[in-house]
Amino acid sequence: MDSRGCGAILSCLKQISPAGGDLKLCRVSPRVRLVFDLIRMHNICEIVNTREEAVQAFQNGKQP
């Protein structure tokens, strides 16, 4: 994960947020998680361990 990857995620969020959309990330490797923690991106989109947890988070209406 580099700045282009982070930029792509932010671009996605920028497009879906006005329509009430949200983005959850799952199965993030430890190295990518470290990058997200360093740039505080984990405050912008929720990071969960599994796809099932992400789906459940959407169903529960959780926000990052």
C-alpha positions in Angstrom: 0.0 0.0 0.0 1.4 3.3 -1.0 0.0 6.8 -1.5 -1.7 5.8 -4.7 -3.6 3.1 -2.9 -4.6 5.4 -0.1 -5.7 8.0 -2.7 -7.8 5.4 -4.5 -9.6 4.6 -1.3 -10.2 8.2 -0.5 -11.5 8.8 -4.0 -13.9 6.0 -3.6 -15.1 7.4 -0.3 -15.5 10.8 -1.8 -17.8 9.4 -4.5 -19.9 7.2 -2.3 -20.3 9.4 0.8 -22.6 12.0 -0.7 -25.1 9.2 -1.5 -24.9 7.9 2.1 -22.4 5.2 1.2 -19.7 3.9 3.4 -16.6 1.7 3.0 -15.3 -1.0 5.3 -12.0 -2.8 4.8 -11.3 -6.4 5.8 -8.4 -8.8 5.8 -5.9 -5.9 5.9 -2.3 -7.2 6.3 -0.3 -6.0 9.3 1.9 -3.8 7.1 -1.1 -2.1 5.5 -2.7 -1.7 8.9 0.5 0.0 10.1 0.4 2.5 7.2 -3.3 3.2 7.9 -2.5 3.7 11.6 0.4 6.1 10.8 -1.7 8.3 8.5 -4.8 7.9 10.6 -6.8 6.4 7.8 -8.4 3.9 10.2 -10.4 6.9 11.4 -11.9 7.4 8.0 -12.9 3.9 7.1 -13.6 1.0 9.5 -11.2 -1.9 9.4 -12.5 -5.3 10.4 -11.0 -8.8 10.3 -13.4 -10.7 8.0 -15.8 -10.0 5.2 -18.6 -11.3 7.4 -17.7 -8.7 10.1 -17.8 -6.0 7.4 -21.3 -7.1 6.3 -22.5 -7.3 9.9 -21.1 -3.8 10.5 -23.2 -2.5 7.6 -26.3 -4.3 8.9 -25.8 -2.8 12.4 -25.3 0.7 11.0 -21.9 1.1 12.6 -19.8 4.1 11.6 -16.0 4.3 11.6 
